[in-house]
Amino acid sequence: MRKTHFQWAAEDCEDTAAFEKPSRSEKKRRALTLQKLGEDLAKSQNLWDSLPLPDALLLALKENLRLSSHEAHRRQLQYIGRLMRELSTEDIEIIKTAIRHGEQKFA
């Protein structure tokens, strides 16, 4: 006898709370976006003092300058990205705006 496959939609389910949290792929996309923002921040040394950066993030950015090995530099940028995930959305927007305006000054 053949099995019957049922299709369902999220609207059919009464408990939609399970669908409200971001997927694993969405979490990875956000993390990679913040890591890229951390890389841009690492290149903008002149902005560090004017931004609301936590001490751990500032130390990680300074440590990134000291590293010379490609692999160590890559791992440090991943760590900076992890620290960026702990920032509030307001702080992230401030950093994005400062980097954008900082690039426009020198362009």
PESULRA-V652518 format. One record per run of one state. SS is the DSSP state (helix for helix, strand for strand, loop for the rest). FROM is the first residue (numbers start at 0). TO is the last residue. If there is no record, write none. Layout:
<<SS,FROM,TO> <SS,FROM,TO>>
This chain:
<<loop,0,8> <helix,9,11> <loop,12,15> <helix,16,19> <loop,20,22> <helix,23,42> <loop,43,43> <helix,44,49> <loop,50,53> <helix,54,65> <loop,66,68> <helix,69,84> <loop,85,87> <helix,88,105> <loop,106,106>>
